[in-house]
Amino acid sequence: MAIPVSWDSFSLSHPLFHLSVRNLSNGNSIPRKNKWLCLASSQLSPVGSEVSFCVGTHLIPHPNKIERGGEDAFFVSKYNGGVIAVADGVSGWAEQNVDPSLFPQELMANASCLVGDEEVNDDPKILLGKAHAATSSTGSATVIVAMLERNGLLKIANVGDCGLRVVRGGQMIFSTPTQEHYFDCPYQLSSEMVGQTYLDAMVSSMELMEGDTIVMGSDGLFDNVFDNEIVSTIARYDSVAEAAKALANLARTHAMDSEFESPYALEGRSKGIDVPFWKKILGMKLAGGKLDDITVIVGRVVRS
């Protein structure tokens, strides 16, 4: 199942499956387009599980990319205890007249079709490898995949700067690290040989409990919202859809604030990236949020 996205933002709170992709029926369809519609029956009818995700999502494209739907893609599936993933297209491809959204869209579509594959064997790293190998679009993307087993074990594989946080009892107890070559140049899966592969993915796992909340997103979230803001925001909402929407809106507000001391600005200054010297003399410094596509997935662990 594929659902076109053609509006500024949207919310989803649904127990089964969603894939966010732009409508490709305009003649720009990529090869093997049947993969966009693939959905294994096991994804729709999992056997009873001990725990699973209740998921809400929200996506806000970059202000200059609203008409195209942005360059992020994601999917949510209730295979096993739940599978969620986000891919963030690398915008630099536009300089080569390549649509940066096509690669992450196809990558996520392929991953959504392969979650129940026997060779994947519930391993998010293998899932990334097989989805990447099946992707024929030109481009590259940072990506993160998390798979929840019915016993509460969460397994994560990420390449680049998409991220995941786990909140328990009002405290952030886990966060994925960023992989980057240098500031603002993250690891990425690519159609070219120069990119990384699934073998470069950082793999982690942890035991989740009923009531835990996970927050997954593209760097448009984490470059603009601090971890303590994530914790305080989700604490205000019982609805995961409303929590995801609130986080995305907060990220957008910060991104458009040229005076905000954002995580992105603080990291840049810590790595020696700042305004020219003459501006420093005038008391100026690198500040402000980072305009970007913003994708947020909030998942709450519930007993099934």
MIFI-969792 format. One record per residue (C-alpha): residue in three letters; x, y, z; residue number from 1. Coordinates in Angstrom, 2 decimals, decimal comma. Layout:
// residues N
+------+---------+---------+---------+------+
: resn :       X :       Y :       Z : resi :
+------+---------+---------+---------+------+
:  Ala :       X :       Y :       Z :  NUM :
...
+------+---------+---------+---------+------+
END
This chain:
// residues 304
+------+---------+---------+---------+------+
: resn :       X :       Y :       Z : resi :
+------+---------+---------+---------+------+
:  Met :    0,00 :    0,00 :    0,00 :    1 :
:  Ala :    1,35 :    3,42 :   -0,94 :    2 :
:  Ile :   -0,24 :    6,70 :    0,00 :    3 :
:  Pro :    0,66 :    9,86 :   -1,97 :    4 :
:  Val :    1,64 :   12,91 :    0,06 :    5 :
:  Ser :    0,86 :   16,29 :   -1,45 :    6 :
:  Trp :    0,15 :   18,57 :    1,51 :    7 :
:  Asp :    2,23 :   20,61 :    3,90 :    8 :
:  Ser :    2,04 :   18,14 :    6,76 :    9 :
:  Phe :    0,06 :   15,18 :    7,94 :   10 :
:  Ser :   -0,53 :   13,03 :   10,99 :   11 :
:  Leu :   -1,01 :    9,31 :   11,30 :   12 :
:  Ser :   -1,99 :    7,19 :   14,24 :   13 :
:  His :   -2,67 :    3,75 :   12,85 :   14 :
:  Pro :   -1,95 :    0,24 :   14,05 :   15 :
:  Leu :   -1,00 :   -1,30 :   10,72 :   16 :
:  Phe :    1,06 :    0,08 :    7,85 :   17 :
:  His :    1,87 :    3,37 :    6,20 :   18 :
:  Leu :    4,44 :    4,34 :    3,61 :   19 :
:  Ser :    4,98 :    8,01 :    2,89 :   20 :
:  Val :    5,92 :    8,51 :   -0,74 :   21 :
:  Arg :    5,12 :   11,11 :   -3,34 :   22 :
:  Asn :    2,76 :   10,18 :   -6,14 :   23 :
:  Leu :    4,97 :    8,84 :   -8,94 :   24 :
:  Ser :    2,22 :    8,40 :  -11,53 :   25 :
:  Asn :    3,38 :   11,50 :  -13,43 :   26 :
:  Gly :    5,83 :    9,64 :  -15,65 :   27 :
:  Asn :    8,74 :    9,79 :  -13,22 :   28 :
:  Ser :    8,17 :    6,31 :  -11,85 :   29 :
:  Ile :   11,30 :    4,42 :  -11,03 :   30 :
:  Pro :   12,08 :    0,91 :  -12,29 :   31 :
:  Arg :   10,39 :   -2,07 :  -10,61 :   32 :
:  Lys :    7,50 :    0,16 :   -9,57 :   33 :
:  Asn :    5,62 :   -2,91 :   -8,36 :   34 :
:  Lys :    7,79 :   -2,73 :   -5,25 :   35 :
:  Trp :    5,94 :    0,40 :   -4,21 :   36 :
:  Leu :    2,76 :   -1,62 :   -3,77 :   37 :
:  Cys :    4,20 :   -4,76 :   -2,19 :   38 :
:  Leu :    2,78 :   -5,65 :    1,23 :   39 :
:  Ala :    3,21 :   -9,10 :    2,70 :   40 :
:  Ser :    0,14 :  -10,60 :    4,35 :   41 :
:  Ser :    2,16 :  -11,21 :    7,49 :   42 :
:  Gln :    2,42 :   -7,44 :    7,93 :   43 :
:  Leu :   -1,33 :   -7,15 :    8,09 :   44 :
:  Ser :   -2,06 :  -10,15 :   10,27 :   45 :
:  Pro :    0,69 :  -10,70 :   12,83 :   46 :
:  Val :    0,00 :  -13,24 :   15,52 :   47 :
:  Gly :   -0,74 :  -11,96 :   19,00 :   48 :
:  Ser :    2,26 :  -10,26 :   20,56 :   49 :
:  Glu :    3,26 :   -9,32 :   24,08 :   50 :
:  Val :    4,11 :   -5,72 :   23,21 :   51 :
:  Ser :    3,84 :   -3,57 :   20,13 :   52 :
:  Phe :    3,99 :    0,05 :   19,00 :   53 :
:  Cys :    1,15 :    2,54 :   18,89 :   54 :
:  Val :    2,50 :    5,05 :   16,38 :   55 :
:  Gly :    1,86 :    8,64 :   15,37 :   56 :
:  Thr :    3,71 :   10,51 :   12,62 :   57 :
:  His :    4,04 :   14,02 :   11,29 :   58 :
:  Leu :    5,98 :   15,36 :    8,31 :   59 :
:  Ile :    6,62 :   19,01 :    7,41 :   60 :
:  Pro :    8,57 :   19,67 :    4,20 :   61 :
:  His :   11,20 :   22,39 :    3,86 :   62 :
:  Pro :    9,41 :   25,68 :    3,06 :   63 :
:  Asn :   10,94 :   25,69 :   -0,43 :   64 :
:  Lys :    9,97 :   22,07 :   -1,12 :   65 :
:  Ile :    6,32 :   21,98 :   -0,08 :   66 :
:  Glu :    5,02 :   21,54 :   -3,63 :   67 :
:  Arg :    7,28 :   18,50 :   -4,12 :   68 :
:  Gly :    6,47 :   17,04 :   -0,70 :   69 :
:  Gly :   10,03 :   17,33 :    0,61 :   70 :
:  Glu :   12,86 :   14,81 :    0,44 :   71 :
:  Asp :   12,19 :   12,69 :    3,53 :   72 :
:  Ala :   10,44 :    9,32 :    3,38 :   73 :
:  Phe :    9,34 :    6,88 :    6,08 :   74 :
:  Phe :    7,33 :    3,78 :    6,70 :   75 :
:  Val :    5,51 :    2,22 :    9,63 :   76 :
:  Ser :    4,56 :   -1,46 :    9,79 :   77 :
:  Lys :    3,16 :   -3,70 :   12,50 :   78 :
:  Tyr :    5,18 :   -6,67 :   11,38 :   79 :
:  Asn :    6,13 :   -8,55 :   14,55 :   80 :
:  Gly :    6,01 :   -5,92 :   17,34 :   81 :
:  Gly :    6,42 :   -3,05 :   14,88 :   82 :
:  Val :    8,89 :   -1,66 :   12,36 :   83 :
:  Ile :    9,55 :    2,04 :   11,79 :   84 :
:  Ala :   12,05 :    3,74 :    9,50 :   85 :
:  Val :   13,04 :    7,18 :    8,21 :   86 :
:  Ala :   15,22 :    8,10 :    5,24 :   87 :
:  Asp :   16,40 :   11,64 :    4,49 :   88 :
:  Gly :   17,38 :   12,40 :    0,90 :   89 :
:  Val :   20,60 :   14,35 :    0,33 :   90 :
:  Ser :   19,58 :   17,65 :   -1,25 :   91 :
:  Gly :   22,92 :   18,21 :   -3,00 :   92 :
:  Trp :   21,79 :   15,91 :   -5,81 :   93 :
:  Ala :   19,51 :   18,67 :   -7,06 :   94 :
:  Glu :   22,63 :   20,47 :   -8,30 :   95 :
:  Gln :   23,08 :   17,58 :  -10,75 :   96 :
:  Asn :   19,43 :   17,76 :  -11,87 :   97 :
:  Val :   18,57 :   14,67 :   -9,84 :   98 :
:  Asp :   15,41 :   14,64 :   -7,73 :   99 :
:  Pro :   16,77 :   13,97 :   -4,19 :  100 :
:  Ser :   13,45 :   12,52 :   -3,03 :  101 :
:  Leu :   13,41 :    9,50 :   -5,34 :  102 :
:  Phe :   16,23 :    7,54 :   -3,70 :  103 :
:  Pro :   14,85 :    7,68 :   -0,12 :  104 :
:  Gln :   11,34 :    6,96 :   -1,36 :  105 :
:  Glu :   12,42 :    3,84 :   -3,21 :  106 :
:  Leu :   14,70 :    2,78 :   -0,36 :  107 :
:  Met :   11,80 :    2,95 :    2,11 :  108 :
:  Ala :    9,42 :    1,21 :   -0,29 :  109 :
:  Asn :   11,89 :   -1,62 :   -0,74 :  110 :
:  Ala :   12,47 :   -1,90 :    3,00 :  111 :
:  Ser :    8,73 :   -2,02 :    3,66 :  112 :
:  Cys :    8,42 :   -4,97 :    1,28 :  113 :
:  Leu :   11,30 :   -6,87 :    2,83 :  114 :
:  Val :   10,56 :   -6,68 :    6,56 :  115 :
:  Gly :    9,20 :  -10,22 :    6,59 :  116 :
:  Asp :   11,82 :  -11,68 :    4,26 :  117 :
:  Glu :   13,39 :  -14,89 :    5,58 :  118 :
:  Glu :   16,91 :  -13,69 :    4,77 :  119 :
:  Val :   16,32 :  -10,49 :    6,74 :  120 :
:  Asn :   15,51 :  -12,62 :    9,78 :  121 :
:  Asp :   14,33 :   -9,61 :   11,82 :  122 :
:  Asp :   17,73 :   -7,93 :   11,49 :  123 :
:  Pro :   17,49 :   -4,19 :   10,67 :  124 :
:  Lys :   21,05 :   -4,11 :    9,35 :  125 :
:  Ile :   20,31 :   -6,87 :    6,84 :  126 :
:  Leu :   17,05 :   -5,14 :    5,98 :  127 :
:  Leu :   19,01 :   -1,99 :    5,10 :  128 :
:  Gly :   21,42 :   -4,00 :    2,96 :  129 :
:  Lys :   18,72 :   -5,77 :    0,97 :  130 :
:  Ala :   16,65 :   -2,59 :    0,53 :  131 :
:  His :   19,73 :   -0,68 :   -0,63 :  132 :
:  Ala :   20,68 :   -3,41 :   -3,10 :  133 :
:  Ala :   17,17 :   -3,31 :   -4,57 :  134 :
:  Thr :   17,17 :    0,48 :   -5,00 :  135 :
:  Ser :   17,90 :    1,69 :   -8,52 :  136 :
:  Ser :   17,23 :    5,43 :   -8,22 :  137 :
:  Thr :   20,16 :    7,82 :   -8,37 :  138 :
:  Gly :   20,83 :    9,67 :   -5,15 :  139 :
:  Ser :   21,66 :    9,05 :   -1,52 :  140 :
:  Ala :   20,06 :    9,22 :    1,91 :  141 :
:  Thr :   20,71 :    8,92 :    5,59 :  142 :
:  Val :   18,50 :    6,24 :    7,11 :  143 :
:  Ile :   17,44 :    4,59 :   10,34 :  144 :
:  Val :   15,39 :    1,43 :   10,92 :  145 :
:  Ala :   14,06 :    0,07 :   14,23 :  146 :
:  Met :   12,40 :   -3,32 :   14,67 :  147 :
:  Leu :   10,50 :   -4,28 :   17,83 :  148 :
:  Glu :   10,24 :   -7,93 :   18,76 :  149 :
:  Arg :    7,20 :   -9,18 :   20,62 :  150 :
:  Asn :    9,26 :   -9,71 :   23,77 :  151 :
:  Gly :   10,18 :   -6,00 :   23,88 :  152 :
:  Leu :   13,65 :   -6,16 :   22,30 :  153 :
:  Leu :   14,21 :   -3,13 :   20,08 :  154 :
:  Lys :   16,86 :   -3,53 :   17,37 :  155 :
:  Ile :   18,17 :   -0,46 :   15,54 :  156 :
:  Ala :   20,43 :    0,14 :   12,54 :  157 :
:  Asn :   21,28 :    3,63 :   11,38 :  158 :
:  Val :   23,53 :    5,23 :    8,79 :  159 :
:  Gly :   24,07 :    8,96 :    9,18 :  160 :
:  Asp :   22,17 :   11,53 :   11,21 :  161 :
:  Cys :   18,58 :   10,34 :   11,36 :  162 :
:  Gly :   18,05 :    9,46 :   15,00 :  163 :
:  Leu :   16,05 :    7,72 :   17,69 :  164 :
:  Arg :   15,44 :    8,52 :   21,34 :  165 :
:  Val :   13,87 :    6,39 :   24,07 :  166 :
:  Val :   12,01 :    8,06 :   26,94 :  167 :
:  Arg :   11,02 :    6,20 :   30,10 :  168 :
:  Gly :    9,41 :    7,73 :   33,15 :  169 :
:  Gly :   10,10 :   11,28 :   32,02 :  170 :
:  Gln :   13,79 :   10,59 :   31,40 :  171 :
:  Met :   15,68 :   10,06 :   28,16 :  172 :
:  Ile :   17,44 :    6,73 :   28,59 :  173 :
:  Phe :   18,83 :    6,11 :   25,11 :  174 :
:  Ser :   19,84 :    8,00 :   21,98 :  175 :
:  Thr :   21,50 :    6,93 :   18,77 :  176 :
:  Pro :   24,80 :    8,62 :   17,89 :  177 :
:  Thr :   25,35 :   10,54 :   14,67 :  178 :
:  Gln :   27,70 :    9,19 :   12,02 :  179 :
:  Glu :   29,39 :   11,88 :    9,96 :  180 :
:  His :   32,57 :   12,47 :    7,96 :  181 :
:  Tyr :   32,66 :   16,06 :    9,20 :  182 :
:  Phe :   30,15 :   18,67 :   10,35 :  183 :
:  Asp :   26,98 :   18,59 :    8,24 :  184 :
:  Cys :   28,29 :   15,74 :    6,06 :  185 :
:  Pro :   26,74 :   12,55 :    7,44 :  186 :
:  Tyr :   27,26 :    8,96 :    6,40 :  187 :
:  Gln :   24,77 :    7,98 :    3,71 :  188 :
:  Leu :   23,65 :    5,08 :    1,59 :  189 :
:  Ser :   24,14 :    6,02 :   -2,04 :  190 :
:  Ser :   23,66 :    4,89 :   -5,61 :  191 :
:  Glu :   27,36 :    5,61 :   -6,10 :  192 :
:  Met :   30,35 :    3,55 :   -4,96 :  193 :
:  Val :   31,66 :    6,43 :   -2,83 :  194 :
:  Gly :   28,83 :    6,08 :   -0,33 :  195 :
:  Gln :   28,52 :    3,86 :    2,69 :  196 :
:  Thr :   26,86 :    0,43 :    2,78 :  197 :
:  Tyr :   24,79 :   -1,47 :    5,32 :  198 :
:  Leu :   28,09 :   -2,76 :    6,73 :  199 :
:  Asp :   28,77 :    0,78 :    8,00 :  200 :
:  Ala :   25,48 :    0,92 :    9,89 :  201 :
:  Met :   25,69 :    1,47 :   13,62 :  202 :
:  Val :   23,72 :   -1,29 :   15,32 :  203 :
:  Ser :   22,23 :   -1,12 :   18,81 :  204 :
:  Ser :   19,53 :   -2,83 :   20,83 :  205 :
:  Met :   17,72 :   -2,40 :   24,11 :  206 :
:  Glu :   14,87 :   -3,87 :   26,09 :  207 :
:  Leu :   11,72 :   -1,77 :   26,04 :  208 :
:  Met :    8,95 :   -1,79 :   28,62 :  209 :
:  Glu :    5,26 :   -1,07 :   28,39 :  210 :
:  Gly :    4,81 :    2,70 :   28,55 :  211 :
:  Asp :    8,18 :    3,54 :   26,98 :  212 :
:  Thr :    8,08 :    6,16 :   24,24 :  213 :
:  Ile :   10,40 :    6,24 :   21,25 :  214 :
:  Val :   10,95 :    9,27 :   19,05 :  215 :
:  Met :   12,46 :    8,74 :   15,61 :  216 :
:  Gly :   13,14 :   11,48 :   13,14 :  217 :
:  Ser :   15,20 :   13,01 :   10,41 :  218 :
:  Asp :   17,86 :   15,58 :   11,29 :  219 :
:  Gly :   15,25 :   18,27 :   10,72 :  220 :
:  Leu :   13,97 :   17,31 :   14,17 :  221 :
:  Phe :   17,20 :   16,77 :   16,07 :  222 :
:  Asp :   19,06 :   19,76 :   14,57 :  223 :
:  Asn :   16,34 :   22,05 :   15,94 :  224 :
:  Val :   14,96 :   20,47 :   19,11 :  225 :
:  Phe :   16,94 :   19,63 :   22,23 :  226 :
:  Asp :   16,48 :   16,31 :   24,02 :  227 :
:  Asn :   14,96 :   17,97 :   27,09 :  228 :
:  Glu :   12,39 :   19,66 :   24,82 :  229 :
:  Ile :   11,52 :   16,26 :   23,33 :  230 :
:  Val :   10,94 :   14,82 :   26,80 :  231 :
:  Ser :    8,81 :   17,73 :   28,01 :  232 :
:  Thr :    6,78 :   17,86 :   24,79 :  233 :
:  Ile :    5,76 :   14,22 :   24,65 :  234 :
:  Ala :    4,87 :   14,34 :   28,36 :  235 :
:  Arg :    2,05 :   16,75 :   27,52 :  236 :
:  Tyr :    0,22 :   14,42 :   25,16 :  237 :
:  Asp :   -1,56 :   11,11 :   25,57 :  238 :
:  Ser :   -1,99 :   10,86 :   21,80 :  239 :
:  Val :    1,13 :    9,80 :   19,89 :  240 :
:  Ala :   -0,20 :   11,56 :   16,79 :  241 :
:  Glu :   -0,55 :   14,83 :   18,70 :  242 :
:  Ala :    2,89 :   14,38 :   20,25 :  243 :
:  Ala :    4,46 :   13,84 :   16,82 :  244 :
:  Lys :    2,68 :   16,90 :   15,45 :  245 :
:  Ala :    3,77 :   19,04 :   18,40 :  246 :
:  Leu :    7,41 :   18,00 :   18,01 :  247 :
:  Ala :    7,38 :   18,69 :   14,27 :  248 :
:  Asn :    5,80 :   22,11 :   14,80 :  249 :
:  Leu :    8,34 :   22,93 :   17,50 :  250 :
:  Ala :   11,18 :   21,95 :   15,16 :  251 :
:  Arg :    9,72 :   24,15 :   12,42 :  252 :
:  Thr :    9,36 :   27,10 :   14,83 :  253 :
:  His :   12,99 :   26,78 :   15,95 :  254 :
:  Ala :   14,20 :   26,26 :   12,38 :  255 :
:  Met :   12,71 :   29,58 :   11,32 :  256 :
:  Asp :   14,13 :   31,51 :   14,28 :  257 :
:  Ser :   17,41 :   33,16 :   13,27 :  258 :
:  Glu :   18,27 :   33,94 :   16,90 :  259 :
:  Phe :   17,57 :   30,51 :   18,40 :  260 :
:  Glu :   20,58 :   28,74 :   19,90 :  261 :
:  Ser :   19,79 :   25,47 :   18,15 :  262 :
:  Pro :   21,54 :   22,11 :   18,57 :  263 :
:  Tyr :   22,78 :   22,61 :   14,99 :  264 :
:  Ala :   24,34 :   26,02 :   15,74 :  265 :
:  Leu :   25,91 :   24,84 :   18,99 :  266 :
:  Glu :   27,45 :   21,81 :   17,32 :  267 :
:  Gly :   28,78 :   23,91 :   14,48 :  268 :
:  Arg :   30,48 :   26,35 :   16,83 :  269 :
:  Ser :   31,92 :   23,50 :   18,88 :  270 :
:  Lys :   33,57 :   22,20 :   15,69 :  271 :
:  Gly :   34,98 :   25,55 :   14,64 :  272 :
:  Ile :   32,23 :   26,53 :   12,21 :  273 :
:  Asp :   31,26 :   30,13 :   12,81 :  274 :
:  Val :   30,62 :   33,52 :   11,22 :  275 :
:  Pro :   33,53 :   35,42 :    9,60 :  276 :
:  Phe :   36,01 :   37,14 :   11,93 :  277 :
:  Trp :   34,71 :   40,64 :   11,21 :  278 :
:  Lys :   31,25 :   39,57 :   12,37 :  279 :
:  Lys :   32,75 :   38,14 :   15,57 :  280 :
:  Ile :   34,28 :   41,55 :   16,27 :  281 :
:  Leu :   30,76 :   42,95 :   16,12 :  282 :
:  Gly :   29,63 :   40,36 :   18,65 :  283 :
:  Met :   27,92 :   38,10 :   16,13 :  284 :
:  Lys :   28,06 :   34,30 :   16,12 :  285 :
:  Leu :   26,62 :   31,30 :   14,32 :  286 :
:  Ala :   23,07 :   31,00 :   15,55 :  287 :
:  Gly :   19,59 :   30,08 :   14,43 :  288 :
:  Gly :   17,79 :   26,92 :   13,52 :  289 :
:  Lys :   18,28 :   24,88 :   10,36 :  290 :
:  Leu :   15,55 :   24,89 :    7,72 :  291 :
:  Asp :   14,99 :   21,34 :    6,55 :  292 :
:  Asp :   12,40 :   18,65 :    5,96 :  293 :
:  Ile :   11,09 :   17,48 :    9,33 :  294 :
:  Thr :    9,87 :   13,93 :    9,89 :  295 :
:  Val :    8,78 :   12,73 :   13,33 :  296 :
:  Ile :    7,60 :    9,28 :   14,38 :  297 :
:  Val :    6,44 :    8,80 :   17,96 :  298 :
:  Gly :    5,85 :    5,24 :   19,13 :  299 :
:  Arg :    4,49 :    4,16 :   22,48 :  300 :
:  Val :    5,02 :    0,61 :   23,71 :  301 :
:  Val :    1,70 :   -1,01 :   24,56 :  302 :
:  Arg :    0,73 :   -4,49 :   25,65 :  303 :
:  Ser :   -1,02 :   -6,41 :   22,92 :  304 :
+------+---------+---------+---------+------+
END
